[in-house]
Amino acid sequence: MNIHTVSTQPFDDQKPGTSGLRKSVTAFQTRHYLENFVQSIFDSLEGYAGSTLVVGGDGRYYNRVAIQVILKMAAANGFGRVLVGQGGILSTPAASCIIRKYQAFGGIILSASHNPGGPDGDFGIKYNIGNGGPAPEKVTEAIYARSQTIDQFKILEVADVDLDQLGAVQLGEMTVEVIDAVADYAELMQSLFDFDRIRAYLSSTAFRMSMDSMHAVTGPYAQVIFEQMLGAPAGTVVNGVPLEDFGGGHPDPNLVYAHDLVELLFGKDAPDFGAASDGDGDRNMILGQRFFVTPSDSLAVLAANATLVPGYKDGLAGIARSMPTSQAPDRVAAALGIDCYETPTGWKFFGNLLDAGKATLCGEESFGTGSNHVREKDGLWAVLFWLNVLAVRQESVEAIVTEHWKTYGRNYYSRHDYEEVASEPAHQLMDNLRSLVPTLKGKVYGTYEVDYGDDFSYTDPVDGSISKKQGIRIGFTDGSRIVFRLSGTGTKGATLRLYLESYEADPTKQGLDPQDALGDLIAIAHEMAQIKALTGRDQPTVIT
């Protein structure tokens, strides 16, 4: 076995964000850049000799190249077995499923999620721990610390593995098993949902759906589950072939980037149900016929209807949501008599709650929803959950959501993204707000009186760990909120996110356009943060 120990020097920009390390493809193609980060992962772990590692990605450009490097480095560093998805493909929730099912030591997932792909696009890498979830902060901090001092990496000199051929091959003393990327995940979905009932519903001549996989990773999963296992008509899954550049599209399932699906669902002769998923399959967008379901409302509706689904028929232990997500799920939790946890943005913060049995369903406003079945958000799981609820209730998406509002009230909600803002003014804006918020209590803006202002800090109720500076919150006495954050998922400049929320209990006032209902709060947010003065932006890049 010919193991090379290669001298290297640190890169100063390998600090993982909320979902691992994301950079441009060209950055990862820099000599030793990928190898340094992979070795930093291995050097930060203990006790993995001879154990199993799961590897796969979303199929974007550079995925196959990176997997070959990781396999050779895993062999050189003493792993005993690697499970890799056929073709190098594994959706993020499927990778979590496989880590858990086969009790792997951990996994390396290659994805920049909803960021664009291709030679001029983005690439990403993250490490998931043995529970199947993203590495917690103490692990990512250790990886970053090692990346700043690394001086060598180990790699096996050996031919590439045929990633398209199922079966096992040896890489030195390590076994590489190329596995069916879909089978284990599909089996898990079948254990949670009433496939017979959904199959009957999908075969009804009165029901039509469209699933847009955006030329990203969920295409093969959706085709097997919806068109084969559930018998949906051929063509139900569109853009179902994963492409290295996502067909030139932006694989982010929202009203802007999934525009073809939106036009279909809001057009003439629209299907009854539409859904889209993102680059690595962990996000989802849900649409009814000429009706958009916000991710916050989606989590709340699924929680309220959970007992209709076999995998959740015994009820929920609790609900968890990220801090910027609307408070709609909190109202369901209160009615059910269970806890609702408010965490920082980043799925890794849900892991302890799920492992400790404190939460069953989790969600983020950024189109991510999931449960304790894996330790990642899961786009197709959310679509199947909605289909199961629809099949039981025999009502439209719009009818189910509007009935939910009548029962719990409507949380008008929107997120305004200002993408690729210059970093310096974006950070100046946040610093200004941090100085401002302690002085705001009692101040009046129009009809709104400030109840509190803070920079959100989270103390994990399981392990006591503390995460500070997680976003500026400004709450008003009527329950309305404004939240400001800088996103950790972009690769160019900074993305400023503005979140706006207002509660309306009166059913006669629940039919407004959210941008109209939130108009006064939008104006207040711009006044407080001086967005135009500091960023030069009149309008957000994306509104969801």
Number of C-alpha atoms within 10 A of each C-alpha: 11 10 16 14 12 12 11 16 14 17 15 10 12 22 18 21 16 21 21 23 24 27 20 21 19 14 13 20 14 10 10 18 18 19 22 23 27 24 22 24 20 19 16 16 15 7 8 16 14 16 16 24 26 27 25 27 30 30 26 32 22 22 22 19 12 21 22 18 16 21 26 22 23 25 26 23 21 16 22 19 24 24 25 28 25 20 20 25 31 32 33 33 26 29 32 30 23 25 27 20 15 13 16 22 22 27 28 23 27 31 31 28 29 22 22 24 30 19 15 12 20 27 30 27 23 23 27 26 21 20 23 28 28 30 25 19 16 9 17 24 15 16 25 21 15 21 25 18 14 19 13 17 22 20 21 21 16 13 9 13 18 14 20 14 13 16 13 15 13 12 23 18 14 22 19 24 21 23 22 19 24 21 14 15 23 19 11 16 18 15 11 17 21 21 20 13 15 24 19 13 22 21 14 11 7 9 12 18 22 22 26 26 32 31 27 33 32 34 23 19 23 23 24 17 22 22 18 12 15 19 18 23 15 11 13 19 26 18 18 21 18 21 20 22 21 25 17 14 16 21 28 25 28 26 17 14 16 22 12 13 22 24 13 16 24 17 12 10 9 18 19 19 24 26 26 28 34 31 31 31 30 26 31 28 29 24 25 22 22 19 19 22 16 21 25 27 24 25 29 27 22 20 22 20 21 21 15 21 21 14 17 17 12 11 17 22 17 21 27 28 30 22 21 29 29 28 26 24 29 20 17 24 21 11 11 15 12 17 17 22 21 19 25 25 23 19 25 21 24 34 23 19 23 23 14 10 13 21 24 21 27 29 27 25 24 22 26 26 29 27 22 17 20 25 30 29 31 27 29 29 25 25 20 21 24 23 24 25 23 19 19 16 12 12 11 16 23 18 13 16 20 16 13 18 20 15 13 20 18 24 24 26 26 22 22 18 21 23 19 15 19 16 16 12 16 21 17 14 21 19 13 13 21 18 11 14 18 13 13 16 16 13 13 12 15 9 9 18 17 21 18 18 22 21 20 16 16 17 13 18 13 12 9 9 11 10 15 11 13 19 22 23 22 23 21 22 13 14 15 24 25 21 23 24 22 22 17 18 21 19 18 14 13 21 22 27 20 23 25 26 27 21 20 20 14 11 15 9 10 19 11 11 10 17 17 11 19 19 13 14 23 19 11 15 20 14 13 14 19 15 19 12 13 16 18 12 13 11 12 14 14 15 17 19
